[in-house]
Amino acid sequence: MASTTETLLKTFLDSGAPQDSTDYTTVVIIHGWGFHAANLKKLLPLAHKYNARVVLPNRRDYPGSAPFTPEELENLSKLANANPGSSDAVEGTEQEMKARAREVYDYLVDLVKTEHIPPAQGHQGGIVLVGWSLGATWISALLAHVATFPVEDIRLSEYVRRLVYYDASYLGLGFPFPEGLYHPLHDPSLPMEEYFEKFCTWSSSYFAHGDLGAGLHALEDRNALESPPPTVKTMSAEELAESTSAAGEPGGSESLLAQACGIHGVFASLRKQAFFLRDIPDGADDWRSVELRLIWCDRSFWEMPLLAWTFPKELEEAAKAGQKVRTVNFVRFRGANHFAHWDLPEKTLAGILSDETEI
């Protein structure tokens, strides 16, 4: 893909535009923790069937995009190891996530300019921006800060017509860790070298959860279903290697940034800035009315169904209290785990583009 500006995020995979279409939808997906754009590749051959183009960028420190400099990594390490909630660390981490948002913004502007992306025309054209898992937090950061970014020759609100939180993380949106539930990344008994492998298996397993109306004990946190098996167990060694990156391992940039956002309350801050609407400056790019969908996979690990249970209540209570909040359509993806794009790629892409409230 040609580029007229130097953006820090780069396109890793691209289905290309459907031939002879002038109103195709461009689906841009921001990947999650440890698993990068290559893990979403099964969506590419399906794109043209839906008059869509699937574009898969990699975030900083992942293959193809700009690595963090030694100075940037040192700053992330300092923030991750600072006293929880200290004012300097909170401000520093907020600025880090604003920088991540600006990287996405610049990438999208460059994509529109260099690839001549069709603008949004009702339910056609434009960009559907998707954040998978932790990648959804990058969308929160963008929503929190987009009105502060200068508008030049491209006004992105004329292109971005839908935002999709695809199996977003309960913890990544800043909700408090519930007592009694297991999570491998919060397991002090695991040897450091086993963290990432354990997380990959656990997060790609299928879980049968009960009705959350009965309480947290309805969530299954340890005993995954034997069938289907964890998605990573169905991948070849080559497929797994090409999908993952050391950025997500302990001590990697992703882990450091996530740790800083967690301990300094920035995940929660970004959620509130993104979903609780505020006035914006005259002339700013206004994303307050962009359609927003949260797709949750009901066989994912406990974070996803718990988010789908908790988050609507927060928004409803805030609206009743007189706060202006975003309208969010919560969409249940039945039978899907956290890696639906690998196990059920066509249903996943159709669900991202659909207006239905269930997949």
N, C-alpha and C positions, 0 to 999 in steps of 0.2 A: 504494500500500500504506500503510495507516494504521500509525502507530507511537506507542507510549506513551512511549518514551524517545528521547533524541537520540543516535543512533549515528553514528559517523564514516563508516562504509561504508553505502552505499545500494544498494537493488535497482535495477538498470538495466532489466532485462527479466524477465518472469515469465509462464510459460505459464498460470498459474492452476491450481487444483486440479481433478482430474477430477470430473465431476458425479456426485453420489450415492456416491462412494467414501469409505470410512472407513479404508482401509488402504493408501492410496497412498504411494509412496516419493517423498520430496522430494530431488531432485538439485541440490545447490548447487555451482556451478563457479567457482573462483577463476582468473581469466584470467592470461595470461603477460605478457612484456615487450613494451610498446609497443602490442600488440593487446589491446583491452579486450572487455567483454562483448558488444558488438555483433557481434563476429566469431564468436560462438557461437550466433547467433540461429537458425540452421537446425535446431537441436535442438528448438526450442519447439513447432512444429506436430506433432512426433512423440511428444510426452510422453504424452498421454492414451492412445495406443495401447498403451503399456507400463504403464498404471496408475501414471503418474508425474507429478510436477510439476517442471518445470525452472526454477530460480531463478538468475539471473545478476547477482550484485553487481559493482560496480566497486570497486577498491581506491583508497586515498588518492591524490589528484592526478589521478584519471581522471574522465571526465564523470559528474556527478551526485553523487559522493561528495565529502567534505570535502577541500579543497586543503591542502597543507602551508602553515603560516604562514611569513612571512619568517624568523622566528627558527629554525623547524624546518629550513628549507632551508639556512640559514647553518650550522647544526650538521651537516647531512649533508655539506655541502661541506668543512667542516673535517675530518670523519672520513675522507672520500674522499681528502683530500690530506695526511693525517698520515703520519708515518713508519710504514712497514709493521710491524705487530706491536707497536707501542708499547702499553704496558699501559693507558693512559688511552683510547686509540683502540679497543682491543679491547673494553674494558668499555663504552665509549660505543656501539659498534656492536651489542654484545650487547643493550644496553638498548633500542636502536632496534628490533631485531627482536622483543624481548619486547613492545614497544608495538604492533607490527604484529600479533602473535599475539593480544593483548588486543582489538584492533579486530575481528578475525574472531570471537573468542569472544563479545563483546558483540553483534555482529551476529546470530549464530546464536541466542543467548538471546532477543533481541528478536523474531526471526523465529518462533521456537516460540511465544512468548507472544501476539503480535499476530495470527498467522495460524493458530493452533490446529493446529499440525502434528501428525499422528498419531505417537504414540511407536513405537519399534521393536517389532515383534512377529515374532520369528524372522527370516524372509527377506522380510517385508513391512513397510510403514510406515517410520517413522523417516527419517533423513537419510543420504544417501550424499554425502559431502563430497569434491569432486574438485579437485585442483590441476593445472592445465595448465602445462607448461613451467616457467618461473621461479615460477609460482604454487604449484608443489609445495613450494617452500621456505617458503611461508607455512604450509603444513601441518606441515612439520618444526618450525617455530617454535612452532606451537600444541601439538604433541606434547611439545616440550621444556619448555613452561611451563604447560600447562593445570592441572597439579596445584597450582600456586601461586595460581590465581585463586579468589576467594571464591565459594562455592556459596550461592545464595540460594534462590529458589523454584523454579528450574529446574535440574535436574541433567542436563547435556547428554549424559552417557554413557548415559542412558536413551533418547536419540533418535539419536545418531550411531552407526550400526551398521556402516558401511563407510567406509574412507578409500581414495581412489584417487589415486595418483601417475600422472597421464596424460602420457606422453611427457616425463618429467622430465629436467632438464638434468644431465649428468655434472658440469659445472663448478658448476652451482647447488647441487649436493649436496656440493661441496667437494673433489672429487677433483682431483689435480694435472694441469695442462695437459700433455698428452703431446707430446714433441718431434716435430717434423716434420709435424704436422697443421695444416691451414689453418683459420682462423676469422676472418671479416671484422671482428669486434669486437676482434680482437687483431692487426690488420694496420696497422702504423705507416705504410705507404705510401699508405693511403687518405686522401684529403682529408676533413676533419672533416664537411663537408656531405654526403658520400656514404656515410657509415657506415650510417645507418639504412636508406636505400634498398637498399644492397647486402645488408645483413642480412636485410631482408624477402624479397628474391628468393632468396637462398641458403637461408634457413631454411625456405622454402616449396617448395623443389625436391624432386624425387624422386631418390634415390641407390640404386644397386645395389651393395651391400656383399658382400664375400666372407665366408668362414668365419674368425671371429676366432681360431680355434684355430691359424691360420697366422701370427698376429701382427698388429700394428697396420697393416702395409702392406695388409691385406685391407680396410681401411676406405677408402671413396672420399670424399675431402674437397673436391675441386674440380670434377670433371667430372660434373655432374648429367645425368640422362637427358633427352633432348630431348622424349620423350613418356612420361608426361603432362608438360605444362609446369608451371612453378612456379605454385602456387595463386594468388599475387597477380597473376599475369599473366592469370588468367581472371576477375578481379574488375573491375567497372566502376570508373571513377575515383570515383564516389559511394560505392560499397561500400567501397573501400579507405579513403577519407577518413573514413567514419563508423566504421570499425573501429579506427583508430589514434589515437595521442595523442602530443603533444610530450613527455610525461613520459618516454618511452623514448628520446628523442633525446639526443645527447651534451650533457652539462650539465644534463639533466632530472633530476628527483628519482629516477626509477627507476635511471638510470645511476649517479648518485651513491651510492645505497644499495647497488647491486650491486657497485660498485667498492670501497666500504668493506668489505663482507662478504667479498670476494675477498682483498684485500690483508691483512686482519687475521685471516684464518683462521676467520671466523664461519660461513661456509657449512659448513665441515667440522665445526665445533663443534656446530652445530645438527643435523647428520646423526647425530653420535654421541649427543647428548642424546635425540634422537627415537627411535633404533633400538636403543640399548643400555639395557636396562631398569634402573630403580633403584627403591628403596623410596620410597613417597610418604607424606605425613602422613595421620594418621587423619582421616577426614571429607572428604578431598580428592576431587575428581572423578577417577575412575580410568578412564583410557583405555588401559590396558596390554593389554587383551584385545580391543580393537576390531579387526575384520578389516581387513587392509591388502593392497591389490593395486597392483602397478606394471605399468601397460600401456605397452609400448614399441612404437613403429611402425617396422617394419623397413626402410622406405624413407626414413626421416628422415635428417637430417644426422648425422654420425658420433657426436655426443655420446650419442645415445639407444641405439644398439646397444652402444656401449662401456660405458655404465652397466649395461645388462642383462647384460653379460659380467663386469664388475668387481664389482658390488655383491653378488651372491649369494655370490661367493667370500669377500668380507670377512665377511659374516654367518656363513657356514659355519665359517670359521677361528676367529672369535670364540666361536662356540658350542662348538667342539671344545676351546677353551682354558678353558671353564668359565664364560664370560660369559652372562648372560641377554639374549637378543636377541628382537626382535619376529619373529613369523612373517610372511613376505611371500610372496604368490603373484605370480610373475612371469608376465605374460601377453603373448604375442607377437601383434601386430596385423599380419597379413600384407598386403603391398601398400600399406600406408598411409604417408603422409608426416606431417610435423609438424602439418599442418592437416587431419587426418582429419575433424574436426567440420564442415568446410566441404565437402570433396570427398566424404566418405562419412558423412554425418550419422547415418543410421539404424543403420549398423553400429557407429558410435561409441557412440551411446546404448545400444544393445542390449549392447555389450561392457562398458559401465560398470555395467550392472545384472546382467549374467550371472555365473554361477559357473564358466563354462568357462575353461580355461587357454590357449585360443587363440581369436583372433577372425578 
